[in-house]
Amino acid sequence: MPRPRRKVLSLTSAIVVAASLILVAIVYGAHLFSQKTGQLASAALDVSLAELKLSRAFNILLEAESSQRGFLLTHDEAYLEPFKAARDAMNSHLAGAEIQMKSLGMATAPVAMAVLGNAADQKFSELERTISLVKQGQTIDAATINGGRDLMTQARDIVIAQRAALAAIRADKIDQAQRSAERLALLTILGVAAVVILSLIALAQFMSRSKELQLAHEKLATAKEALEERVRERTRDLQTANDEIQRYAYIVGHDLRAPLVNIIGFARELDMAANAIMPLFARQELQRDDPAIVKARRAIDEDIPEALKFIQASATRMDSLINAILSVSRLGRLPPQPQSIDLAALTMNCIASLQHSLNEADASISIEGRLPSFVSDARAMEQIMTNLLDNAVKYLSSERAGRVVVRGSRIGSQVRIEVEDNGRGVAPSDHERIFDLFRRSGKQDRPGEGIGLAHVRRLVRRLGGDISVRSDGKTGSVFSVMLPSDLRDAISKGAVHG
């Protein structure tokens, strides 16, 4: 990497790191100040609750005194209703106020609350005594009890003093909250200013390098265009080479067929000649122990028929291989023809064509769920499905009833088709090998040349898809085909070369 470019990257990285650290500091500071503000707000709330409970306790004491006076004046016990629950209610509020004041750190709160509670208890005792005397008819004696004014004055003074202390605490918490907010604002302003400065430095650096970047972009565009042209040339070369290979395979297939026909023909003539000679050895005059005659007879009876049998078998196999080569060659010259395909109907047709094999294997093929419709090449799809189903039936296991299941689904812009069987399965080491031309897996006790799955993979890939197999090699196989749901789109995007 050139030194100027390394310098720019280093400076840019330093700016990014510095800006990130500043933002982290702002966020962290905001978090801390927010926590502190929350604590201050909670403390202010505790102050308000303590004031409220303290005031409410004193008001209850005043209401109790008013209730007692109303009863003394009217002798109507209805006035005593507020008095009955006043003592418990006041004690509850005093206890709550003491808890709030302790949480605020007021060291004098327990003593003050104890004095206030004692005064309130004495006041309630006095009120209860006067009420009791009145109920007993001793109104004059009740009127002589007059110590409650001092108690109320004492209680009022304590309440006023504690409320003043609470007000001072609230003022302090509000002042702290204001200072915290000011610090947060200052931190935010400084952080934003630092980020702006760093941004301006980065912008200046970027502007100074923009011309160089533009030149580099133009060079890259030129190099990209040159590379694309080279790719196009390579593609044309590969296409030409592929066409030549296909033509060569076609020519070879035809050239091999001519001598093969001769071999088959002369083998038949040799068989006919041997059949014509056999009656001569049946004549009486040749029935002697001449070694030459015995050797000739053995050749006519055993050696020549056995040799002809091997010649015919090899010729048949060679004819099958030539047909496979020609089939693969023709496949490369046929462009895909997109059309709408009803996969369910196509599969049913393929199953019908295999009915004889199904009956012999005592097996069944079923369709699971609803098969999707899509756009592809019908001729290719029929070959794909026929080969997959035929392969599944061919390699079913004799140890269990044969079962083949076809299922399909649409996944985004693709269609997945699965053919599952409960046959022999495919060993994991052969999962790729079985798709190679003339390659087979497992015991070779079934007719075939190892062409079907290779043909299927070539067809699938020409349609812009792929095929894979899942199997443990024991309990069956699942062949999975992925294809574009619309072959026309795949061709337009270059995924399929029609």
Backbone hydrogen bonds, N-H to C=O, Kabsch-Sander energy under -0.5 kcal/mol:
donor,donor_aa,acceptor,acceptor_aa,energy
6,R,2,P,-2.1
7,K,3,R,-2.4
8,V,4,P,-2.3
9,L,5,R,-2.6
10,S,6,R,-2.5
11,L,7,K,-2.5
12,T,8,V,-2.8
13,S,9,L,-2.6
14,A,10,S,-2.4
15,I,11,L,-2.5
16,V,12,T,-2.6
17,V,13,S,-2.7
18,A,14,A,-2.7
19,A,15,I,-2.9
20,S,16,V,-2.4
21,L,17,V,-2.6
22,I,18,A,-2.5
23,L,19,A,-2.5
24,V,20,S,-2.5
25,A,21,L,-2.7
26,I,22,I,-2.7
27,V,23,L,-2.7
28,Y,24,V,-3.0
29,G,25,A,-3.1
30,A,26,I,-2.9
31,H,27,V,-2.3
32,L,28,Y,-2.7
33,F,29,G,-3.1
34,S,30,A,-2.5
35,Q,31,H,-2.3
36,K,32,L,-2.6
37,T,33,F,-3.0
38,G,34,S,-2.5
39,Q,35,Q,-2.5
40,L,36,K,-2.7
41,A,37,T,-2.8
42,S,38,G,-2.4
43,A,39,Q,-2.4
44,A,40,L,-2.7
45,L,41,A,-2.1
46,D,42,S,-2.2
47,V,43,A,-2.2
48,S,44,A,-2.2
49,L,45,L,-2.6
50,A,46,D,-2.5
51,E,47,V,-2.6
52,L,48,S,-2.5
53,K,49,L,-2.7
54,L,50,A,-2.6
55,S,51,E,-2.9
56,R,52,L,-2.7
57,A,53,K,-2.2
58,F,54,L,-2.0
59,N,55,S,-2.6
60,I,56,R,-2.2
61,L,57,A,-1.7
62,L,58,F,-2.1
63,E,59,N,-2.8
64,A,60,I,-2.4
65,E,61,L,-1.9
66,S,62,L,-2.4
67,S,63,E,-2.5
68,Q,64,A,-2.1
69,R,65,E,-2.3
70,G,66,S,-2.3
71,F,67,S,-1.7
72,L,68,Q,-2.2
73,L,69,R,-2.1
74,T,70,G,-2.0
75,H,71,F,-3.1
77,E,75,H,-0.7
79,Y,76,D,-1.8
80,L,77,E,-1.4
81,E,78,A,-1.3
84,K,80,L,-1.6
85,A,81,E,-0.7
86,A,83,F,-0.6
87,R,83,F,-0.7
89,A,85,A,-1.9
90,M,86,A,-2.7
91,N,87,R,-2.4
92,S,88,D,-2.2
93,H,89,A,-2.1
94,L,90,M,-2.5
95,A,91,N,-2.3
96,G,92,S,-2.3
97,A,93,H,-2.6
98,E,94,L,-2.1
99,I,95,A,-2.0
100,Q,96,G,-2.2
101,M,97,A,-2.4
102,K,98,E,-2.2
103,S,99,I,-2.0
104,L,100,Q,-1.0
105,G,102,K,-1.8
106,M,101,M,-2.2
107,A,105,G,-1.1
109,A,106,M,-1.2
112,A,108,T,-2.6
113,M,109,A,-3.0
114,A,110,P,-1.9
115,V,111,V,-2.5
116,L,112,A,-2.7
117,G,113,M,-2.6
118,N,114,A,-2.3
119,A,115,V,-2.5
120,A,116,L,-2.4
121,D,117,G,-2.5
122,Q,118,N,-2.5
123,K,119,A,-2.5
124,F,120,A,-2.7
125,S,121,D,-2.5
126,E,122,Q,-2.5
127,L,123,K,-2.6
128,E,124,F,-2.9
129,R,125,S,-2.0
130,T,126,E,-2.4
131,I,127,L,-2.3
132,S,128,E,-2.2
133,L,129,R,-2.4
134,V,130,T,-2.2
135,K,131,I,-2.3
136,Q,132,S,-1.3
137,G,134,V,-1.8
138,Q,133,L,-2.7
139,T,137,G,-1.0
142,A,138,Q,-1.9
143,A,139,T,-1.8
144,T,140,I,-1.0
145,I,141,D,-0.5
145,I,142,A,-1.0
146,N,144,T,-0.7
151,L,147,G,-1.1
152,M,148,G,-2.5
153,T,149,R,-2.4
154,Q,150,D,-2.5
155,A,151,L,-2.6
156,R,152,M,-2.9
157,D,153,T,-2.4
158,I,154,Q,-2.1
159,V,155,A,-2.4
160,I,156,R,-2.9
161,A,157,D,-2.4
162,Q,158,I,-2.6
163,R,159,V,-2.5
164,A,160,I,-2.1
165,A,161,A,-2.1
166,L,162,Q,-2.5
167,A,163,R,-2.6
168,A,164,A,-2.1
169,I,165,A,-2.0
170,R,166,L,-2.6
171,A,167,A,-2.5
172,D,168,A,-2.1
173,K,169,I,-2.5
174,I,170,R,-2.6
175,D,171,A,-2.3
176,Q,172,D,-2.5
177,A,173,K,-2.5
178,Q,174,I,-2.4
179,R,175,D,-2.3
180,S,176,Q,-2.6
181,A,177,A,-2.5
182,E,178,Q,-2.4
183,R,179,R,-2.3
184,L,180,S,-2.5
185,A,181,A,-2.6
186,L,182,E,-2.5
187,L,183,R,-3.0
188,T,184,L,-2.7
189,I,185,A,-2.7
190,L,186,L,-2.8
191,G,187,L,-2.6
192,V,188,T,-2.9
193,A,189,I,-2.6
194,A,190,L,-2.5
195,V,191,G,-2.6
196,V,192,V,-2.7
197,I,193,A,-2.5
198,L,194,A,-2.6
199,S,195,V,-2.6
200,L,196,V,-2.5
201,I,197,I,-2.3
202,A,198,L,-2.7
203,L,199,S,-2.8
204,A,200,L,-2.7
205,Q,201,I,-2.4
206,F,202,A,-2.8
207,M,203,L,-2.8
208,S,204,A,-2.0
209,R,205,Q,-1.1
210,S,206,F,-0.8
210,S,207,M,-0.5
213,L,209,R,-2.4
214,Q,210,S,-2.5
215,L,211,K,-2.4
216,A,212,E,-2.5
217,H,213,L,-2.5
218,E,214,Q,-2.3
219,K,215,L,-2.5
220,L,216,A,-2.5
221,A,217,H,-2.6
222,T,218,E,-2.3
223,A,219,K,-2.8
224,K,220,L,-2.8
225,E,221,A,-2.4
226,A,222,T,-2.3
227,L,223,A,-2.7
228,E,224,K,-2.8
229,E,225,E,-2.1
230,R,226,A,-2.2
231,V,227,L,-2.6
232,R,228,E,-2.6
233,E,229,E,-2.4
234,R,230,R,-2.9
235,T,231,V,-2.8
236,R,232,R,-2.5
237,D,233,E,-2.6
238,L,234,R,-2.9
239,Q,235,T,-2.7
240,T,236,R,-2.7
241,A,237,D,-2.9
242,N,238,L,-2.8
243,D,239,Q,-2.5
244,E,240,T,-2.5
245,I,241,A,-2.6
246,Q,242,N,-2.5
247,R,243,D,-2.7
248,Y,244,E,-2.9
249,A,245,I,-2.9
250,Y,246,Q,-2.2
251,I,247,R,-2.9
252,V,248,Y,-3.2
253,G,249,A,-2.5
254,H,250,Y,-2.1
255,D,251,I,-3.1
256,L,252,V,-2.9
257,R,253,G,-1.4
258,A,254,H,-1.1
260,L,256,L,-1.7
261,V,257,R,-2.4
262,N,258,A,-1.8
263,I,259,P,-2.6
264,I,260,L,-2.6
265,G,261,V,-2.7
266,F,262,N,-3.2
267,A,263,I,-2.1
268,R,264,I,-1.9
269,E,265,G,-2.1
270,L,266,F,-2.7
271,D,267,A,-2.1
272,M,268,R,-2.6
273,A,269,E,-2.8
274,A,270,L,-2.5
275,N,271,D,-2.2
276,A,272,M,-1.8
277,I,273,A,-1.9
278,M,274,A,-1.8
280,L,277,I,-1.3
281,F,277,I,-1.0
281,F,278,M,-0.7
282,A,278,M,-0.5
282,A,279,P,-1.0
283,R,280,L,-1.3
286,L,283,R,-0.9
287,Q,284,Q,-1.5
288,R,286,L,-2.0
290,D,288,R,-0.8
294,V,290,D,-2.7
295,K,291,P,-2.7
296,A,292,A,-2.6
297,R,293,I,-3.0
298,R,294,V,-2.5
299,A,295,K,-2.1
300,I,296,A,-2.5
301,D,297,R,-3.0
302,E,298,R,-2.8
303,D,298,R,-1.5
304,I,299,A,-3.2
306,E,302,E,-2.2
307,A,303,D,-2.6
308,L,304,I,-2.6
309,K,305,P,-2.1
310,F,306,E,-2.0
311,I,307,A,-2.5
312,Q,308,L,-2.7
313,A,309,K,-2.3
314,S,310,F,-2.8
315,A,311,I,-2.6
316,T,312,Q,-2.4
317,R,313,A,-2.4
318,M,314,S,-2.7
319,D,315,A,-2.4
320,S,316,T,-2.0
321,L,317,R,-2.3
322,I,318,M,-2.4
323,N,319,D,-2.2
324,A,320,S,-2.0
325,I,321,L,-2.5
326,L,322,I,-2.6
327,S,323,N,-2.4
328,V,324,A,-2.7
329,S,325,I,-2.3
330,R,326,L,-2.8
331,L,327,S,-2.0
332,G,328,V,-1.3
333,R,329,S,-0.6
333,R,330,R,-1.0
334,L,330,R,-0.6
334,L,331,L,-1.0
339,Q,376,S,-2.1
341,I,374,F,-3.3
343,L,341,I,-1.1
343,L,372,P,-0.6
346,L,342,D,-2.5
347,T,343,L,-2.5
348,M,344,A,-2.1
349,N,345,A,-1.9
350,C,346,L,-1.9
351,I,347,T,-2.5
352,A,348,M,-2.2
353,S,349,N,-1.7
354,L,350,C,-0.8
354,L,351,I,-0.8
355,Q,352,A,-1.3
358,L,354,L,-2.3
359,N,355,Q,-2.5
360,E,356,H,-2.2
361,A,357,S,-2.1
362,D,358,L,-0.7
362,D,359,N,-0.6
363,A,358,L,-2.2
364,S,402,G,-1.1
366,S,404,V,-2.6
368,E,366,S,-0.5
368,E,406,V,-3.1
369,G,367,I,-0.6
371,L,369,G,-0.5
374,F,341,I,-1.5
375,V,485,S,-2.5
376,S,339,Q,-2.3
376,S,374,F,-0.6
378,A,337,Q,-0.6
378,A,376,S,-0.7
381,M,377,D,-2.5
382,E,378,A,-2.3
383,Q,379,R,-1.7
384,I,380,A,-2.6
385,M,381,M,-2.7
386,T,382,E,-2.3
387,N,383,Q,-2.5
388,L,384,I,-2.3
389,L,385,M,-2.5
390,D,386,T,-2.7
391,N,387,N,-2.6
392,A,388,L,-2.1
393,V,389,L,-2.4
394,K,390,D,-2.5
395,Y,391,N,-1.6
396,L,393,V,-1.3
400,R,397,S,-0.8
402,G,362,D,-0.5
404,V,364,S,-2.3
405,V,420,E,-3.0
406,V,366,S,-2.5
407,R,418,E,-2.3
408,G,368,E,-0.5
409,S,416,R,-2.1
411,I,414,Q,-2.8
412,G,410,R,-0.5
414,Q,411,I,-1.8
415,V,483,L,-3.4
416,R,409,S,-3.0
417,I,481,V,-2.7
418,E,407,R,-2.9
419,V,479,F,-2.4
420,E,405,V,-2.9
420,E,418,E,-0.5
421,D,477,S,-2.5
422,N,403,R,-1.1
424,R,395,Y,-2.3
430,D,427,A,-2.5
431,H,428,P,-1.2
434,I,430,D,-2.0
435,F,432,E,-1.4
436,D,433,R,-1.9
438,F,450,G,-2.3
439,R,436,D,-1.5
439,R,450,G,-1.0
445,D,443,K,-1.4
455,H,451,I,-2.7
456,V,452,G,-2.3
457,R,453,L,-2.7
458,R,454,A,-2.1
459,L,455,H,-2.3
460,V,456,V,-2.9
461,R,457,R,-2.6
462,R,458,R,-1.9
463,L,459,L,-1.1
463,L,460,V,-0.5
464,G,461,R,-1.6
465,G,460,V,-2.3
466,D,482,M,-1.8
468,S,480,S,-2.1
470,R,478,V,-2.1
472,D,476,G,-0.5
473,G,476,G,-0.5
477,S,421,D,-0.9
478,V,470,R,-2.0
479,F,419,V,-2.6
480,S,468,S,-2.7
480,S,478,V,-0.6
481,V,417,I,-3.3
482,M,466,D,-2.8
483,L,415,V,-2.5
485,S,413,S,-2.5
487,L,375,V,-1.8
489,D,486,D,-0.5
490,A,486,D,-1.6
491,I,487,L,-2.3
492,S,488,R,-2.3
493,K,489,D,-1.9
494,G,491,I,-1.1
495,A,490,A,-2.0
496,V,490,A,-1.2
498,G,496,V,-1.0
